[in-house]
Amino acid sequence: MDKVKYELEIPIHASPRMLYQYISSPSNLQEWFADRVNARGKVFTFEWDGSEEQAELITKKSEERIRFKWLESEGDDSFFEIRIQVDALTKDVSLMITDFAEDEDEVEESKQLWENQIDELKHTIGA
């Protein structure tokens, strides 16, 4: 069964340069995204409550975005991406999250998890 793609846009008061550090470096991801984050080459290991998940870094563009592919979902086109978007007129900064849920029933729960994680990021950086 195909996974369900969803996107979130979350306004955040921070500079793109600083945000990029928090979405791309293992030590900064560990401050808000997971309990522990380690990187070996392109493979990042994320740990939550003693359970580990591994993801491969697919693309990253400085001060713009980072995209990971969970190793356990090798057989499909799913990924998760955190993109920094700056409004051309207002200069407002938002984080654009693209992710996939197992099915339609899990989309709202998955969005809530992301919103909680981004709230943690805002708290961490004082945004």
Backbone as a printed PyTorch tensor [residue, N CA C, xyz], in Angstrom:
tensor([[[ 0.8350, -1.1930,  0.0000],
         [ 0.0000,  0.0000,  0.0000],
         [ 0.8800,  1.2560,  0.0000]],

        [[ 0.4680,  2.2450, -0.7610],
         [ 1.2360,  3.4810, -0.8530],
         [ 1.0640,  4.3210,  0.3970]],

        [[ 2.1510,  4.9790,  0.7610],
         [ 2.0960,  5.8830,  1.9030],
         [ 1.4300,  7.1900,  1.4770]],

        [[ 0.9610,  7.9460,  2.4640],
         [ 0.2480,  9.1950,  2.1980],
         [ 1.1980, 10.3660,  2.4620]],

        [[ 1.4300, 11.1610,  1.4170],
         [ 2.3160, 12.3200,  1.5370],
         [ 1.5370, 13.4910,  2.1350]],

        [[ 2.1730, 14.2190,  3.0340],
         [ 1.5440, 15.4180,  3.5910],
         [ 2.6020, 16.4880,  3.7960]],

        [[ 2.1430, 17.7260,  3.8870],
         [ 3.0450, 18.8630,  4.0920],
         [ 2.5030, 19.7600,  5.1960]],

        [[ 3.4220, 20.3850,  5.8890],
         [ 3.0940, 21.3370,  6.9480],
         [ 3.8960, 22.6080,  6.7110]],

        [[ 3.3020, 23.7450,  7.0190],
         [ 4.0370, 25.0100,  6.9880],
         [ 3.9400, 25.6080,  8.3780]],

        [[ 5.0960, 25.8150,  9.0130],
         [ 5.1110, 26.3330, 10.3740],
         [ 5.9820, 27.5910, 10.4260]],

        [[ 5.3400, 28.7500, 10.6760],
         [ 6.1090, 30.0040, 10.7880],
         [ 7.0830, 29.9090, 11.9730]],

        [[ 8.2590, 30.4910, 11.7980],
         [ 9.2540, 30.4650, 12.8660],
         [10.0890, 31.7400, 12.7930]],

        [[10.3280, 32.3580, 13.9260],
         [11.0830, 33.6130, 13.9560],
         [12.5590, 33.3160, 14.2000]],

        [[13.2830, 33.0710, 13.1050],
         [14.7130, 32.7880, 13.2080],
         [15.3340, 33.0130, 11.8350]],

        [[16.6290, 33.2210, 11.8180],
         [17.3030, 33.4300, 10.5340],
         [17.4950, 32.0840,  9.8240]],

        [[17.4000, 32.0810,  8.4980],
         [17.6190, 30.8400,  7.7480],
         [18.9740, 30.1980,  8.0550]],

        [[19.9970, 31.0140,  8.2400],
         [21.3320, 30.4680,  8.5260],
         [21.3320, 29.6800,  9.8350]],

        [[20.7440, 30.2650, 10.8820],
         [20.7040, 29.5620, 12.1660],
         [19.8110, 28.3250, 12.0780]],

        [[18.6500, 28.4470, 11.4420],
         [17.7470, 27.3030, 11.3040],
         [18.4360, 26.1410, 10.5960]],

        [[19.1910, 26.4620,  9.5590],
         [19.8550, 25.3990,  8.8060],
         [20.7890, 24.5950,  9.7130]],

        [[21.4740, 25.2660, 10.6160],
         [22.3520, 24.5540, 11.5550],
         [21.5490, 23.5650, 12.3960]],

        [[20.3400, 23.9660, 12.7820],
         [19.5140, 23.1240, 13.6450],
         [18.8310, 21.9710, 12.9060]],

        [[18.7230, 22.0620, 11.5760],
         [18.1050, 20.9580, 10.8430],
         [19.1280, 20.0480, 10.1810]],

        [[20.4010, 20.4400, 10.1950],
         [21.3790, 19.6550,  9.4350],
         [22.4820, 19.0110, 10.2610]],

        [[22.7880, 19.5180, 11.4390],
         [23.9050, 18.9350, 12.1910],
         [23.3820, 17.9720, 13.2560]],

        [[24.0300, 16.8110, 13.3940],
         [23.5790, 15.8140, 14.3760],
         [23.4580, 16.3810, 15.7890]],

        [[24.4300, 17.1870, 16.2230],
         [24.3820, 17.6970, 17.5970],
         [23.2010, 18.6480, 17.7900]],

        [[22.8800, 19.4510, 16.7690],
         [21.7330, 20.3570, 16.8800],
         [20.4060, 19.6190, 16.7160]],

        [[20.3560, 18.6140, 15.8500],
         [19.1310, 17.8070, 15.7250],
         [18.8170, 17.1210, 17.0530]],

        [[19.8750, 16.7550, 17.7550],
         [19.7120, 16.0740, 19.0410],
         [19.0830, 16.9880, 20.0860]],

        [[19.1960, 18.3010, 19.8930],
         [18.6240, 19.2440, 20.8530],
         [17.1060, 19.3460, 20.7590]],

        [[16.5270, 18.9620, 19.5930],
         [15.0840, 19.1470, 19.4460],
         [14.3580, 18.0070, 18.7370]],

        [[15.0440, 17.2460, 17.9010],
         [14.3560, 16.2700, 17.0560],
         [14.3330, 14.8630, 17.6420]],

        [[15.4230, 14.4550, 18.2430],
         [15.5140, 13.0970, 18.7870],
         [16.3330, 13.1310, 20.0680]],

        [[16.2460, 12.0510, 20.8560],
         [17.0170, 11.9830, 22.0990],
         [18.5140, 11.9480, 21.8130]],

        [[18.8790, 11.1860, 20.7800],
         [20.2870, 11.0930, 20.3550],
         [20.3360, 11.0420, 18.8430]],

        [[21.3530, 11.6750, 18.2700],
         [21.5440, 11.6450, 16.8200],
         [23.0290, 11.4460, 16.5420]],

        [[23.3240, 10.4390, 15.7460],
         [24.6970, 10.1880, 15.3170],
         [24.7140, 10.1030, 13.8020]],

        [[25.8110, 10.5250, 13.2110],
         [25.9460, 10.4290, 11.7540],
         [27.2500,  9.7210, 11.4280]],

        [[27.1420,  8.7800, 10.5150],
         [28.3210,  8.1150,  9.9830],
         [28.2000,  8.1830,  8.4750]],

        [[28.9920,  9.0810,  7.8810],
         [28.8390,  9.3220,  6.4500],
         [27.4810,  9.9440,  6.2000]],

        [[26.7110,  9.3320,  5.2870],
         [25.3830,  9.8600,  4.9460],
         [24.2710,  9.2130,  5.7680]],

        [[24.6200,  8.2780,  6.6590],
         [23.5950,  7.5850,  7.4490],
         [23.5050,  8.2030,  8.8460]],

        [[22.3230,  8.7030,  9.1480],
         [22.0440,  9.2940, 10.4560],
         [21.2600,  8.2770, 11.2810]],

        [[21.6420,  8.1150, 12.5350],
         [20.9100,  7.2420, 13.4500],
         [20.2080,  8.1280, 14.4620]],

        [[18.8730,  8.0140, 14.4870],
         [18.0480,  8.7840, 15.4070],
         [17.5480,  7.8410, 16.4870]],

        [[17.6130,  8.2940, 17.7490],
         [17.1520,  7.4540, 18.8510],
         [16.0930,  8.1950, 19.6590]],

        [[14.9650,  7.4950, 19.8810],
         [13.8770,  8.0040, 20.7190],
         [13.5370,  6.9260, 21.7280]],

        [[13.5710,  7.2630, 23.0040],
         [13.1950,  6.3200, 24.0630],
         [13.8180,  4.9380, 23.8790]],

        [[15.0980,  4.9090, 23.5170],
         [15.8200,  3.6480, 23.3800],
         [15.5990,  2.9180, 22.0690]],

        [[14.7220,  3.4240, 21.2060],
         [14.4820,  2.7750, 19.9170],
         [15.1980,  3.5720, 18.8250]],

        [[15.8820,  2.8590, 17.9300],
         [16.6830,  3.5260, 16.8940],
         [16.0400,  3.4230, 15.5200]],

        [[16.1850,  4.4890, 14.7560],
         [15.7740,  4.5120, 13.3500],
         [16.9440,  5.0960, 12.5770]],

        [[17.1960,  4.5410, 11.3940],
         [18.2790,  5.0610, 10.5740],
         [17.7260,  5.6670,  9.2920]],

        [[18.3320,  6.7710,  8.8820],
         [17.9160,  7.4570,  7.6630],
         [19.1580,  7.8830,  6.8910]],

        [[19.0410,  7.8200,  5.5830],
         [20.1370,  8.2700,  4.7270],
         [19.8790,  9.7090,  4.3210]],

        [[20.9240, 10.5170,  4.4030],
         [20.8450, 11.8990,  3.9440],
         [20.8370, 11.8580,  2.4150]],

        [[19.7380, 12.2990,  1.8170],
         [19.6170, 12.2430,  0.3550],
         [20.1200, 13.5340, -0.2770]],

        [[19.6090, 14.6700,  0.1990],
         [20.0540, 15.9630, -0.3390],
         [20.1020, 16.9920,  0.7760]],

        [[21.0120, 17.9200,  0.6050],
         [21.0040, 19.0730,  1.4920],
         [21.5280, 20.2590,  0.7070]],

        [[20.9230, 21.4000,  0.9670],
         [21.3310, 22.6300,  0.3130],
         [21.4470, 23.6740,  1.3990]],

        [[22.6090, 24.2300,  1.5460],
         [22.8950, 25.1410,  2.6400],
         [21.8620, 26.2540,  2.7570]],

        [[21.4100, 26.4580,  4.0040],
         [20.4270, 27.4810,  4.3590],
         [19.0920, 27.3200,  3.6380]],

        [[18.8400, 26.1180,  3.0630],
         [17.5780, 25.9430,  2.3470],
         [16.8100, 24.6900,  2.7510]],

        [[17.4470, 23.5070,  2.6600],
         [16.6950, 22.2900,  2.9710],
         [17.5950, 21.0950,  3.2360]],

        [[16.9550, 20.0810,  3.8300],
         [17.6200, 18.8060,  4.0620],
         [16.5690, 17.7170,  3.8750]],

        [[16.9620, 16.6200,  3.2280],
         [16.0160, 15.5300,  2.9560],
         [16.6480, 14.2040,  3.3620]],

        [[15.8640, 13.4020,  4.0840],
         [16.2940, 12.0800,  4.5380],
         [15.3600, 11.0090,  4.0030]],

        [[15.8950,  9.8110,  3.8630],
         [15.1190,  8.6270,  3.4880],
         [15.3190,  7.5890,  4.5760]],

        [[14.2160,  7.1600,  5.2320],
         [14.3380,  6.1210,  6.2480],
         [14.8220,  4.8370,  5.5870]],

        [[15.8300,  4.1830,  6.1670],
         [16.3690,  2.9630,  5.5820],
         [15.3270,  1.8490,  5.5570]],

        [[14.4280,  1.8240,  6.5460],
         [13.4030,  0.7750,  6.5890],
         [12.3710,  0.9130,  5.4730]],

        [[12.3070,  2.0690,  4.8270],
         [11.3270,  2.2610,  3.7500],
         [12.0140,  2.3030,  2.3960]],

        [[12.9920,  1.4200,  2.2060],
         [13.7620,  1.3400,  0.9650],
         [12.8720,  1.1060, -0.2490]],

        [[11.8010,  0.3150, -0.0850],
         [11.0040, -0.0970, -1.2330],
         [ 9.9870,  0.9070, -1.7340]],

        [[ 9.9530,  2.1020, -1.1820],
         [ 8.9680,  3.0820, -1.6460],
         [ 9.6340,  4.4380, -1.8890]],

        [[ 8.8310,  5.4030, -2.2820],
         [ 9.3620,  6.7290, -2.6330],
         [ 9.2940,  7.7230, -1.4830]],

        [[ 9.0170,  7.2380, -0.2620],
         [ 8.8470,  8.1600,  0.8620],
         [10.1780,  8.7590,  1.3180]],

        [[10.0760,  9.9020,  1.9710],
         [11.2260, 10.6260,  2.5190],
         [10.6660, 11.6060,  3.5330]],

        [[11.5570, 12.2900,  4.2460],
         [11.0850, 13.4580,  4.9850],
         [12.0490, 14.5910,  4.7200]],

        [[11.4760, 15.7650,  4.5400],
         [12.2630, 16.9360,  4.1720],
         [11.8690, 18.1020,  5.0640]],

        [[12.8800, 18.8530,  5.4820],
         [12.6590, 20.0950,  6.2220],
         [13.2410, 21.1990,  5.3450]],

        [[12.3730, 22.1020,  4.9000],
         [12.7980, 23.1680,  3.9980],
         [12.5620, 24.5170,  4.6610]],

        [[13.5020, 25.4070,  4.5080],
         [13.3870, 26.7620,  5.0550],
         [12.8640, 27.6520,  3.9330]],

        [[11.7160, 28.2880,  4.1840],
         [11.1200, 29.1430,  3.1690],
         [11.0700, 30.5750,  3.6920]],

        [[11.5440, 31.5010,  2.8610],
         [11.5130, 32.9200,  3.2280],
         [10.5990, 33.6430,  2.2430]],

        [[ 9.5780, 34.3080,  2.7700],
         [ 8.6520, 35.0630,  1.9330],
         [ 9.3970, 36.2390,  1.2980]],

        [[ 9.3020, 36.3550, -0.0150],
         [10.0490, 37.3860, -0.7460],
         [ 9.6570, 38.8020, -0.3310]],

        [[ 8.3830, 39.0210, -0.0180],
         [ 7.9320, 40.3630,  0.3510],
         [ 8.1220, 40.6720,  1.8250]],

        [[ 7.6170, 39.7970,  2.6910],
         [ 7.6120, 40.0970,  4.1200],
         [ 8.8760, 39.6390,  4.8440]],

        [[ 9.6380, 38.7750,  4.1840],
         [10.8490, 38.1680,  4.7770],
         [10.5050, 37.2370,  5.9480]],

        [[ 9.2040, 36.8760,  6.0910],
         [ 8.8020, 35.9130,  7.1160],
         [ 9.4200, 34.5610,  6.7970]],

        [[ 9.8550, 33.8750,  7.8330],
         [10.4980, 32.5750,  7.6720],
         [ 9.5490, 31.4760,  8.1460]],

        [[ 9.4530, 30.4150,  7.3650],
         [ 8.6470, 29.2490,  7.7400],
         [ 9.4580, 27.9910,  7.5040]],

        [[ 9.1460, 26.9650,  8.2850],
         [ 9.6880, 25.6400,  8.0130],
         [ 8.6070, 24.8730,  7.2680]],

        [[ 8.9780, 24.3110,  6.1320],
         [ 8.0690, 23.5010,  5.3370],
         [ 8.4810, 22.0400,  5.5620]],

        [[ 7.5620, 21.2720,  6.1180],
         [ 7.8390, 19.8660,  6.3970],
         [ 7.0970, 19.0170,  5.3750]],

        [[ 7.8100, 18.1190,  4.7300],
         [ 7.1810, 17.1360,  3.8430],
         [ 7.5010, 15.7750,  4.4270]],

        [[ 6.4840, 14.9550,  4.6130],
         [ 6.6870, 13.6310,  5.1920],
         [ 5.5990, 12.6980,  4.6740]],

        [[ 5.6910, 11.4460,  5.0570],
         [ 4.7290, 10.4400,  4.6220],
         [ 4.2090,  9.6890,  5.8370]],

        [[ 2.9110,  9.3900,  5.8290],
         [ 2.3000,  8.5690,  6.8690],
         [ 1.9500,  7.2180,  6.2490]],

        [[ 1.8400,  6.2020,  7.0910],
         [ 1.5210,  4.8500,  6.6030],
         [ 0.1760,  4.8270,  5.8800]],

        [[-0.8150,  5.5660,  6.4070],
         [-2.1340,  5.6250,  5.7670],
         [-2.8320,  6.9140,  6.1870]],

        [[-3.9940,  7.1460,  5.5930],
         [-4.7530,  8.3750,  5.8280],
         [-5.0450,  8.6000,  7.3150]],

        [[-5.2830,  7.5080,  8.0560],
         [-5.6110,  7.6080,  9.4810],
         [-4.4620,  8.1570, 10.3230]],

        [[-3.2300,  8.0090,  9.8340],
         [-2.0670,  8.4410, 10.6130],
         [-1.5880,  9.8510, 10.2860]],

        [[-2.1760, 10.4850,  9.2870],
         [-1.7020, 11.8070,  8.8530],
         [-1.8010, 12.8350,  9.9750]],

        [[-2.9620, 12.9350, 10.6210],
         [-3.1310, 13.9440, 11.6760],
         [-2.1790, 13.6990, 12.8490]],

        [[-2.0230, 12.4460, 13.2280],
         [-1.1070, 12.1110, 14.3210],
         [ 0.3340, 12.4730, 13.9450]],

        [[ 0.7070, 12.1810, 12.7150],
         [ 2.0630, 12.5040, 12.2450],
         [ 2.2990, 14.0060, 12.2210]],

        [[ 1.2860, 14.7520, 11.7670],
         [ 1.4040, 16.2200, 11.7490],
         [ 1.5860, 16.7470, 13.1700]],

        [[ 0.8220, 16.1820, 14.1020],
         [ 0.9150, 16.6100, 15.5000],
         [ 2.3120, 16.3550, 16.0560]],

        [[ 2.8870, 15.2070, 15.7110],
         [ 4.2600, 14.9050, 16.1460],
         [ 5.2340, 15.9560, 15.6290]],

        [[ 5.1150, 16.3190, 14.3420],
         [ 5.9860, 17.3500, 13.7740],
         [ 5.7860, 18.6880, 14.4820]],

        [[ 4.5300, 19.0480, 14.7220],
         [ 4.2630, 20.3230, 15.3850],
         [ 4.8880, 20.3510, 16.7810]],

        [[ 4.8220, 19.2310, 17.4750],
         [ 5.4550, 19.1480, 18.7960],
         [ 6.9710, 19.2820, 18.6820]],

        [[ 7.5580, 18.6350, 17.6760],
         [ 9.0120, 18.7170, 17.4880],
         [ 9.4270, 20.1580, 17.1550]],

        [[ 8.6750, 20.8180, 16.2840],
         [ 9.0080, 22.1930, 15.9000],
         [ 8.8070, 23.1340, 17.0910]],

        [[ 7.8070, 22.8680, 17.9320],
         [ 7.6530, 23.6510, 19.1610],
         [ 8.9020, 23.5100, 20.0300]],

        [[ 9.4340, 22.2970, 20.0870],
         [10.6750, 22.0510, 20.8470],
         [11.8350, 22.8340, 20.2300]],

        [[11.9000, 22.8600, 18.8920],
         [12.9390, 23.6280, 18.2090],
         [12.7940, 25.1160, 18.5300]],

        [[11.5720, 25.6410, 18.4620],
         [11.3420, 27.0570, 18.7760],
         [11.8000, 27.3710, 20.2030]],

        [[11.4790, 26.4850, 21.1240],
         [11.8910, 26.6680, 22.5120],
         [13.4190, 26.6550, 22.6360]],

        [[14.0590, 25.7270, 21.9250],
         [15.5150, 25.5810, 21.9650],
         [16.2330, 26.8310, 21.4670]],

        [[15.7220, 27.4120, 20.3650],
         [16.4090, 28.5670, 19.7800],
         [15.8330, 29.8970, 20.2590]],

        [[14.7840, 29.8320, 21.0950],
         [14.1930, 31.0570, 21.6280],
         [13.4020, 31.8320, 20.5960]],

        [[12.7870, 31.1180, 19.6620],
         [12.0130, 31.7840, 18.5920],
         [10.5720, 32.0070, 19.0180]]])
